[in-house]
Amino acid sequence: MGGCRDRSARRCLGRGGEKGRLKEALAAEIVAKIDSLVGAPVEQWDFEAIEVAARREALRIACLAVARRFNADHSDHSGPALPCPCGAPARYAGRRPKTFTTALGDLKLERAYFHCDRCEAGFCPRDRALGLEGGSFSPHALRMIGIVGARVSFEEGHGLLHDLAGVDVPTKQVEREAERLGREIAEDERRVVEPDTEEPLPPTLSLGMDGTGIPMHKRALEGRAGKQEDGSSKTREVKLVTVWSAEGRDKEGVPVRDDGSITYSAAIESAASRDTDEEPSELARRVVREAARRRFAEAPRRVVLGDGAEWIWNIAGEQFPDAVQIVDRFHANEHLSAAAKAIYGPEGDLHKEWTHQRCTERKAGKVGDVLAALAVHSCCEGARACSEYIRRNRDRMRYGELHATGLCTSTAVVESGCKRAIGLRLKEGGMFWSVAGANAIIALRCCLLSRRFEDFWERRAAA
């Protein structure tokens, strides 16, 4: 997967036999304008001012030339009527102007307009042909909005578009267009599941799942229980699935994630399902799609990692029954530490010594000794909870055996993914999301970070 960023540009420039003359005319006009801007000796130039002015003029001239060329072509008026999507004929109703925001600046186009009397709707065939249908942004301008909207806040995106591209898009429009594009990507993710056959399949593929909360608008939290003192919630959980390989090793022989191997898919959606449900949960279907793209089932060794949450093992058991299941060793240590503090209190060194001894036993594979030590304190609720956690995940804690076979026993990649794919964009101060808005930006961001944006863009252009 992955494609060349310039494919669309090459495809468009290759159309028509007049491209050579258009390029020459543009170049001559731009050179003439720059000559008029630069009159003083070189030593007296304000080079930054010249850069800014020359760029602005070059874009303005190019924008005028493109508009002139498009508006002189009336081939989109192919007859007195065209079929409307509703099935009735739509009659030609003249040419209609509309100004579009493009990477060159505001571009005013006049297009043939057809109106349907049956459904009382109208359309311009040229808008669809040029990728302008349904909005007021050119494809490249929309691409830029999507990229900044995925990476930074909408306000910052507005500033970057203005400062770096000279395109003035109000903050609210950055938000609307980025979310619109994100919704398209989310739908594309559900519809298109193409296995990645360009890269060789590694000996081992790891699949991890985790959840992370993001701040939500009050209306998205109505009726939801949470961890606040009054029982309410301030967040909703985004569930993330990530797939990666780790064939490299560090100096200590610990598996190291392979560069460029990680992909993400995430959304605010349910992992719950009932025994009577004919279809898997929304999250389970997402996991299956991502696994199919990465050819997870074809890997010689398949591993599912998690922090011990039941929903993770439910999905893993149902969808990948032959995969090795591993509980993150650091989460196991955290449970032991929490039990020690519940037994001995958070002050002093007793809880630290007890935790160290239990972790040493756990690392050596002596899970029975750990459970016996916890059983001594069965009157402590924290000890009982830890004991239950270890009993439930005992077969997923064979760390000595797992390390000997070169398998990763840490969910650091998954937790890093929660921060990289979700936290860095959706958890900034002052941010509050709707479910639809959050899912749109999450889809957009996962698509970019997984290096699938160009493939999506090619499908979008071809639709």
C-alpha positions as CSV (number, residue, x, y, z in Angstrom):
1,M,0.0,0.0,0.0
2,G,1.0,3.6,-0.1
3,G,1.4,5.7,-3.2
4,C,3.1,8.5,-4.9
5,R,2.0,12.0,-3.7
6,D,2.4,13.3,-7.2
7,R,0.2,10.8,-9.0
8,S,-2.9,13.0,-9.2
9,A,-0.8,16.0,-10.3
10,R,0.8,13.9,-13.1
11,R,-2.6,12.6,-14.2
12,C,-4.1,16.0,-14.5
13,L,-1.2,17.6,-16.2
14,G,-1.2,14.9,-18.8
15,R,-4.7,15.8,-20.0
16,G,-5.1,18.0,-23.1
17,G,-2.8,19.0,-25.9
18,E,-2.3,22.6,-24.8
19,K,-0.3,22.1,-21.7
20,G,2.9,23.2,-23.3
21,R,1.5,26.5,-24.5
22,L,-0.2,27.1,-21.2
23,K,3.1,26.5,-19.3
24,E,5.0,28.9,-21.5
25,A,2.4,31.6,-21.2
26,L,2.3,31.3,-17.4
27,A,6.1,31.3,-17.2
28,A,6.4,34.4,-19.4
29,E,3.8,36.4,-17.4
30,I,5.3,35.4,-14.0
31,V,8.8,36.4,-15.1
32,A,7.6,39.7,-16.4
33,K,5.8,40.4,-13.1
34,I,8.9,39.5,-11.0
35,D,11.0,41.8,-13.2
36,S,8.7,44.6,-12.3
37,L,9.0,43.8,-8.6
38,V,12.8,43.6,-8.5
39,G,14.3,46.9,-9.7
40,A,17.0,47.7,-7.2
41,P,20.6,46.2,-7.1
42,V,20.8,42.8,-5.5
43,E,22.5,44.2,-2.4
44,Q,19.4,46.3,-1.7
45,W,16.9,43.5,-2.0
46,D,14.6,42.6,0.9
47,F,14.7,38.9,-0.2
48,E,11.9,37.7,2.1
49,A,9.6,40.5,0.8
50,I,10.5,39.5,-2.8
51,E,9.8,35.8,-2.0
52,V,6.4,36.6,-0.6
53,A,5.4,39.0,-3.4
54,A,6.7,36.8,-6.2
55,R,4.9,33.8,-4.8
56,R,1.7,35.7,-4.4
57,E,1.9,37.0,-7.9
58,A,2.8,33.7,-9.4
59,L,-0.2,32.1,-7.7
60,R,-2.5,34.9,-8.7
61,I,-1.5,34.7,-12.3
62,A,-1.8,31.0,-12.4
63,C,-5.2,31.2,-10.8
64,L,-6.4,33.7,-13.5
65,A,-4.9,31.5,-16.3
66,V,-6.6,28.4,-15.0
67,A,-10.0,30.2,-14.6
68,R,-9.7,31.7,-18.1
69,R,-8.9,28.2,-19.6
70,F,-11.8,26.5,-17.7
71,N,-14.3,29.2,-18.4
72,A,-13.5,29.3,-22.1
73,D,-14.5,25.6,-22.4
74,H,-18.2,25.0,-22.7
75,S,-18.0,21.3,-23.4
76,D,-19.9,20.6,-20.2
77,H,-23.0,21.8,-22.1
78,S,-23.5,18.6,-24.1
79,G,-27.2,19.0,-24.9
80,P,-30.5,20.4,-23.8
81,A,-30.9,17.8,-21.0
82,L,-29.1,15.2,-19.0
83,P,-30.3,12.3,-16.8
84,C,-30.9,13.4,-13.2
85,P,-30.0,10.9,-10.4
86,C,-33.7,10.6,-9.7
87,G,-34.2,9.2,-13.2
88,A,-36.0,12.1,-14.8
89,P,-34.4,14.4,-17.4
90,A,-32.8,17.6,-16.1
91,R,-32.9,20.5,-18.5
92,Y,-30.1,22.9,-19.2
93,A,-30.6,26.1,-17.3
94,G,-27.6,28.2,-18.3
95,R,-24.2,28.7,-16.9
96,R,-23.8,29.3,-13.1
97,P,-20.8,31.0,-11.5
98,K,-19.3,29.7,-8.2
99,T,-16.1,30.7,-6.4
100,F,-13.9,27.8,-5.1
101,T,-11.0,28.0,-2.7
102,T,-8.0,26.4,-4.3
103,A,-4.3,26.0,-3.6
104,L,-3.8,28.9,-6.1
105,G,-6.4,31.2,-4.4
106,D,-10.1,31.9,-5.0
107,L,-11.1,30.6,-8.4
108,K,-14.4,31.7,-10.0
109,L,-15.7,29.1,-12.4
110,E,-18.7,29.2,-14.7
111,R,-20.3,25.8,-15.2
112,A,-23.2,24.4,-17.1
113,Y,-26.2,24.0,-14.8
114,F,-29.0,21.4,-15.2
115,H,-32.2,21.5,-13.2
116,C,-34.7,18.7,-12.6
117,D,-38.4,19.7,-12.3
118,R,-39.3,16.4,-10.7
119,C,-37.0,16.5,-7.7
120,E,-36.4,20.2,-7.9
121,A,-32.6,19.7,-7.6
122,G,-29.8,20.9,-9.8
123,F,-26.3,19.9,-10.6
124,C,-23.2,20.9,-12.6
125,P,-21.5,18.0,-14.4
126,R,-18.2,19.8,-14.4
127,D,-18.1,20.0,-10.6
128,R,-18.1,16.2,-10.5
129,A,-15.5,15.9,-13.3
130,L,-13.1,18.2,-11.4
131,G,-13.7,16.8,-8.0
132,L,-15.6,19.9,-6.8
133,E,-19.0,18.4,-6.2
134,G,-20.6,19.0,-2.8
135,G,-18.3,21.7,-1.5
136,S,-16.4,24.9,-2.2
137,F,-12.8,23.6,-2.0
138,S,-10.6,22.2,-4.8
139,P,-9.2,18.6,-4.2
140,H,-5.7,19.9,-3.3
141,A,-7.1,22.5,-0.9
142,L,-9.2,19.8,0.7
143,R,-6.2,17.6,1.0
144,M,-4.3,20.3,2.8
145,I,-7.2,21.0,5.1
146,G,-7.4,17.2,5.9
147,I,-3.7,17.0,6.7
148,V,-3.6,20.0,9.1
149,G,-6.9,19.0,10.6
150,A,-5.6,15.5,11.4
151,R,-2.3,16.8,12.9
152,V,-3.1,20.1,14.8
153,S,-6.1,21.9,16.3
154,F,-8.5,23.6,13.8
155,E,-7.3,27.0,15.0
156,E,-3.6,26.0,14.4
157,G,-4.7,24.5,11.0
158,H,-6.2,27.8,10.0
159,G,-2.9,29.5,10.8
160,L,-0.7,27.0,9.0
161,L,-2.8,27.1,5.8
162,H,-2.5,30.9,5.8
163,D,1.2,31.1,6.7
164,L,2.6,28.2,4.7
165,A,0.2,27.9,1.7
166,G,-1.3,31.4,1.5
167,V,-4.8,29.9,1.6
168,D,-7.3,31.6,3.9
169,V,-9.7,29.1,5.4
170,P,-11.7,30.2,8.5
171,T,-11.2,28.0,11.6
172,K,-14.8,26.7,11.5
173,Q,-14.5,25.7,7.9
174,V,-11.2,23.8,8.6
175,E,-13.2,21.9,11.2
176,R,-16.2,21.2,8.9
177,E,-14.1,20.1,6.0
178,A,-11.6,18.0,8.0
179,E,-14.5,16.2,9.7
180,R,-16.3,15.8,6.3
181,L,-13.2,14.2,4.9
182,G,-12.8,12.1,8.0
183,R,-16.3,10.7,7.6
184,E,-15.5,9.8,4.0
185,I,-12.3,8.0,5.3
186,A,-14.3,6.2,8.0
187,E,-16.8,4.9,5.4
188,D,-13.9,3.9,3.1
189,E,-12.3,2.0,6.0
190,R,-15.5,0.0,6.5
191,R,-16.0,-0.7,2.8
192,V,-12.4,-1.3,1.5
193,V,-10.4,-4.1,3.0
194,E,-7.5,-4.7,0.7
195,P,-4.7,-7.0,2.0
196,D,-1.3,-5.4,2.0
197,T,0.6,-7.6,-0.5
198,E,3.4,-5.2,-1.3
199,E,5.4,-5.9,1.8
200,P,6.7,-9.4,2.7
201,L,4.9,-11.1,5.5
202,P,7.1,-11.2,8.7
203,P,7.5,-14.4,10.7
204,T,5.5,-12.9,13.6
205,L,2.7,-10.3,13.6
206,S,1.5,-8.7,16.9
207,L,-2.0,-7.3,17.3
208,G,-2.8,-5.1,20.3
209,M,-6.0,-3.5,21.6
210,D,-6.5,-0.8,24.2
211,G,-8.7,2.1,25.2
212,T,-8.2,5.7,26.1
213,G,-10.6,8.4,27.2
214,I,-11.1,11.7,25.4
215,P,-13.0,14.8,26.7
216,M,-16.5,15.1,25.4
217,H,-19.3,17.7,25.1
218,K,-21.9,17.3,27.9
219,R,-24.6,16.2,25.4
220,A,-22.4,13.2,24.4
221,L,-22.2,12.1,28.1
222,E,-25.9,12.2,29.1
223,G,-26.9,9.2,31.1
224,R,-23.3,7.7,31.2
225,A,-21.8,6.7,34.5
226,G,-18.2,7.8,35.2
227,K,-15.5,8.2,37.7
228,Q,-16.4,11.7,38.9
229,E,-17.4,12.2,42.6
230,D,-21.1,12.5,41.5
231,G,-20.9,9.4,39.4
232,S,-20.9,11.3,36.1
233,S,-18.4,11.1,33.3
234,K,-16.3,13.6,31.4
235,T,-14.9,11.3,28.8
236,R,-15.8,8.6,26.3
237,E,-13.4,5.7,25.5
238,V,-11.7,5.4,22.1
239,K,-10.8,1.8,21.4
240,L,-7.7,1.3,19.3
241,V,-6.4,-1.7,17.4
242,T,-2.9,-1.7,16.2
243,V,-0.8,-4.3,14.3
244,W,3.0,-4.4,14.0
245,S,6.0,-6.6,13.6
246,A,9.1,-6.7,15.9
247,E,11.8,-8.8,14.2
248,G,14.7,-6.5,15.4
249,R,16.4,-6.9,18.8
250,D,18.1,-4.4,21.1
251,K,21.4,-5.1,22.8
252,E,19.6,-7.1,25.5
253,G,17.8,-9.3,23.0
254,V,14.4,-7.6,23.6
255,P,12.2,-7.4,20.5
256,V,12.1,-3.9,18.9
257,R,9.3,-2.7,16.7
258,D,10.2,-2.6,13.0
259,D,10.2,0.8,11.4
260,G,7.1,1.5,9.3
261,S,5.4,-1.7,10.4
262,I,2.7,-0.2,12.6
263,T,-0.9,0.6,11.6
264,Y,-3.8,1.9,13.5
265,S,-7.6,1.8,13.4
266,A,-9.8,3.3,16.1
267,A,-13.2,4.8,17.0
268,I,-15.6,5.4,19.9
269,E,-17.6,2.2,19.5
270,S,-18.8,-0.7,21.5
271,A,-16.9,-3.9,22.2
272,A,-19.9,-5.5,23.8
273,S,-21.9,-8.3,22.2
274,R,-24.5,-10.8,23.4
275,D,-24.5,-14.5,22.8
276,T,-27.7,-14.1,20.8
277,D,-26.1,-11.5,18.4
278,E,-25.7,-12.7,14.9
279,E,-23.0,-10.2,14.1
280,P,-19.8,-9.4,16.1
281,S,-19.6,-6.1,18.0
282,E,-18.6,-2.9,16.1
283,L,-15.1,-3.1,17.5
284,A,-14.7,-6.8,16.7
285,R,-15.5,-6.0,13.1
286,R,-12.9,-3.2,13.1
287,V,-10.3,-5.6,14.5
288,V,-11.1,-8.2,11.8
289,R,-10.8,-5.6,9.1
290,E,-7.5,-4.4,10.3
291,A,-6.2,-8.0,10.7
292,A,-7.3,-8.8,7.1
293,R,-5.4,-5.7,5.8
294,R,-2.3,-6.8,7.5
295,R,-2.8,-10.5,6.6
296,F,-2.6,-11.4,10.3
297,A,-4.1,-14.8,9.8
298,E,-1.4,-15.7,7.3
299,A,1.5,-14.9,9.6
300,P,3.4,-18.0,10.8
301,R,3.1,-16.7,14.4
302,R,0.3,-14.5,15.6
303,V,0.2,-12.8,18.9
304,V,-2.5,-10.8,20.7
305,L,-1.5,-8.5,23.5
306,G,-3.5,-6.6,26.0
307,D,-3.7,-5.2,29.5
308,G,-6.0,-7.9,30.8
309,A,-9.4,-6.3,30.0
310,E,-12.0,-9.0,29.4
311,W,-13.2,-7.4,26.1
312,I,-9.8,-7.8,24.6
313,W,-9.6,-11.6,25.3
314,N,-13.3,-12.1,24.2
315,I,-12.5,-10.6,20.8
316,A,-9.2,-12.5,20.6
317,G,-10.7,-15.8,21.5
318,E,-13.6,-15.4,19.0
319,Q,-11.7,-14.0,16.1
320,F,-8.1,-15.5,16.5
321,P,-8.5,-18.7,18.6
322,D,-5.0,-19.9,17.5
323,A,-3.1,-16.8,18.4
324,V,-0.9,-16.6,21.4
325,Q,-2.4,-14.3,24.1
326,I,-0.1,-12.3,26.3
327,V,-0.9,-9.9,29.2
328,D,1.4,-6.9,29.3
329,R,4.0,-7.7,32.0
330,F,4.1,-4.1,33.2
331,H,0.3,-4.2,33.9
332,A,0.9,-7.4,35.9
333,N,3.5,-5.6,38.0
334,E,1.1,-2.6,38.5
335,H,-1.5,-5.0,39.9
336,L,1.0,-6.5,42.3
337,S,2.1,-3.0,43.4
338,A,-1.5,-1.9,44.0
339,A,-2.1,-5.0,46.1
340,A,1.0,-4.4,48.2
341,K,-0.2,-0.8,48.9
342,A,-3.6,-2.1,49.9
343,I,-2.0,-4.7,52.2
344,Y,0.8,-2.6,53.8
345,G,-0.3,1.0,53.0
346,P,1.4,3.4,50.6
347,E,4.0,4.6,53.1
348,G,7.3,3.0,54.1
349,D,9.2,0.3,52.4
350,L,7.2,-2.8,53.2
351,H,5.0,-2.6,50.1
352,K,8.0,-2.0,47.9
353,E,9.8,-5.0,49.3
354,W,6.7,-7.2,48.9
355,T,6.1,-6.0,45.4
356,H,9.8,-6.7,44.4
357,Q,9.6,-10.2,45.7
358,R,6.3,-11.0,44.0
359,C,7.5,-9.5,40.7
360,T,10.7,-11.6,40.9
361,E,8.6,-14.7,41.4
362,R,6.3,-13.7,38.6
363,K,9.3,-13.1,36.2
364,A,10.7,-16.6,37.1
365,G,7.4,-18.2,36.2
366,K,6.5,-19.0,39.8
367,V,2.9,-17.8,39.5
368,G,1.8,-20.3,42.2
369,D,4.1,-18.7,44.7
370,V,2.6,-15.3,43.9
371,L,-0.9,-16.6,44.4
372,A,0.1,-18.2,47.7
373,A,1.5,-15.0,49.0
374,L,-1.7,-13.2,48.0
375,A,-3.8,-15.8,49.7
376,V,-2.2,-15.0,53.0
377,H,-3.9,-11.6,52.8
378,S,-7.3,-12.8,51.4
379,C,-9.0,-10.6,53.9
380,C,-7.7,-7.5,51.9
381,E,-9.9,-6.6,49.0
382,G,-7.0,-5.3,47.0
383,A,-5.2,-8.7,47.4
384,R,-8.3,-10.6,46.4
385,A,-8.7,-8.4,43.3
386,C,-5.0,-9.0,42.3
387,S,-5.4,-12.7,42.9
388,E,-8.4,-12.9,40.6
389,Y,-6.6,-10.9,37.9
390,I,-3.6,-13.3,38.0
391,R,-5.8,-16.4,38.1
392,R,-7.8,-15.1,35.1
393,N,-4.6,-14.3,33.1
394,R,-2.3,-17.0,34.4
395,D,-1.8,-18.7,31.0
396,R,-1.1,-15.3,29.5
397,M,1.9,-14.7,31.9
398,R,4.3,-17.4,30.8
399,Y,6.9,-14.7,30.3
400,G,10.0,-16.9,30.6
401,E,8.8,-19.2,27.9
402,L,7.6,-16.3,25.7
403,H,10.9,-14.5,26.0
404,A,12.8,-17.6,25.1
405,T,10.8,-17.8,21.8
406,G,11.5,-14.2,21.0
407,L,8.0,-12.8,21.6
408,C,7.2,-9.3,22.8
409,T,5.5,-9.2,26.2
410,S,4.9,-5.5,26.4
411,T,2.0,-3.4,25.1
412,A,4.2,-0.3,24.9
413,V,3.5,-0.1,21.2
414,V,-0.2,-0.1,21.8
415,E,0.0,2.5,24.6
416,S,2.3,4.6,22.5
417,G,-0.3,4.3,19.8
418,C,-3.1,5.6,22.1
419,K,-0.9,8.7,22.7
420,R,0.3,9.1,19.1
421,A,-3.0,8.4,17.3
422,I,-5.5,9.7,19.8
423,G,-4.0,11.7,22.7
424,L,-1.7,14.1,20.8
425,R,-4.6,15.4,18.7
426,L,-7.8,14.9,20.7
427,K,-6.7,15.5,24.3
428,E,-5.3,19.1,24.1
429,G,-6.4,21.6,26.7
430,G,-9.9,23.0,26.1
431,M,-10.9,20.4,23.6
432,F,-14.4,18.8,23.9
433,W,-15.7,16.5,21.2
434,S,-18.9,15.1,19.8
435,V,-18.9,11.4,19.0
436,A,-19.3,12.1,15.3
437,G,-16.6,14.8,15.2
438,A,-14.1,12.7,17.2
439,N,-14.6,9.6,15.1
440,A,-14.1,11.6,11.9
441,I,-10.8,13.1,13.1
442,I,-9.7,9.7,14.5
443,A,-10.3,8.0,11.1
444,L,-8.4,10.8,9.3
445,R,-5.5,10.6,11.7
446,C,-5.2,6.8,11.7
447,C,-5.4,6.8,7.9
448,L,-2.4,9.3,7.7
449,L,-0.3,7.6,10.4
450,S,-0.9,4.2,8.8
451,R,0.3,5.5,5.4
452,R,-3.0,4.8,3.7
453,F,-4.0,8.4,2.8
454,E,-2.7,8.3,-0.8
455,D,-4.5,5.0,-1.5
456,F,-7.7,6.6,-0.2
457,W,-7.2,9.7,-2.2
458,E,-6.7,7.7,-5.4
459,R,-10.0,5.8,-4.8
460,R,-11.7,9.1,-4.1
461,A,-10.4,10.7,-7.3
462,A,-11.5,7.7,-9.3
463,A,-15.0,7.5,-7.9
